[in-house]
Amino acid sequence: MITIVGFDKMSLKKRRRLYVTILTDLSSPKSLRTLAVSKGRDEAAGRNNCVTLILPRLDDRSW
């Protein structure tokens, strides 16, 4: 069960302005899982793109 999530942004290339936003499951510190990755580093990348990617899979019991 996912109880805690974290958002982080990461630069893929120096000085190229190529960023991604990463949504991670932080529920178990021993087994962190990447849930979604979206292009961009602004709020829209995290809130809209990452959350949109993960919402259809939340009902799946394999998480």
Secondary structure, DSSP 4 states (H G I P E B T S, - for coil): ----EEEEEEEEETTTTEEEEEEEE-S-TTS-EEEEEEE-SSHHIIIIIIHHHHGGGTT-TT-
